Amino acid sequence: MEWQLQDAKNQFSKVVQKARHEGPQIVTLRGERTAIVLSARDYDALRAGRPTLVDDLLGGPVWDDELADAVETRTNTPSRDVAL
């Protein structure tokens, strides 16, 4: 079902209940789709099995030994003159 923003604001609890029982509720602003209200169950189903940002960061490329050695042996001095 589509809701104009003003109506969705005024009847938010009804929008949420319909999302829980009937499925996603579309909110429009000036006739354009702006937001979708989903039940927590529908949201969880969309997110199931998808990696999180942490998973993506931890699953980055593997460093080969040469790169790891280069990082470990680099100097800790700044690469440019830093004036305070």
N, C-alpha and C positions, 0 to 999 in steps of 0.2 A: 504494500500500500504506500502511496505517496502522501506526504504531509508538507504543507507550507511551513516554513520556519516558525512563523508566529503561532500557528496552531500546534506545532510540535512542542514549543516552549510552554504554551498554556495547558497542554494535556500530556506532559512528559510521562507521567506514570502510565497513562493509557498506551503511549507509544512503546514503552518498555514492556508492558504486558503483552501487547500484540507481537512484539519481536520474540518474546519467549514462546508464545503459543502458535503464531502464524508464520513466523519467519522474518527475514530482514525487512526493516521499514526504511523507506527512502525519504530524506528530508530535502526539500528544494528551497532555493532562494532566488526569487525573481524568475521562477519557472525552470531554473537550471539545477540539476542534481548536485547537491553540495555535501551531503553526509549520508551514511548508512548506519542505522542502529541495529546491532546484532545482539542476540542472546549470548551469554557466556559460553553455552554449549556450542553454538555455531562458530564463535570465535576460536574456541579451543580446537574444533575440528579443522578449521583453516590452518592453524599453526602446527598441528600435529605432524611430527616428522621433519619439520623444517629446522635447520640449524639456527642457533642464536648467534649474535654478534661475537660472543665469547668463543663459541665453537669455530666460527670463521677465522678469528684471530689466532687461536691455538692450532688450527689446522692449516696454517700457511705453509709455504714451501719449506722443504727440508734444506738446512744449510749443509753444504758439503764440507769436508775437513779443511780445505784450503781457505774458504770464507771464514769458518769458525776460528782458525788460527790467526787470520788477518785481523779479525775483530779483537781477539784476546791480546795480541801483541801491539796494537796501536798505542800511540802515545796519548797521555791524558792531557796534554797541553792544548790550548785552543789553536785552531788552524789559522787564525788571524789575530792581529794585535787588538786586544780589548782594553780600551781606556775607560777608567771609571770616572 
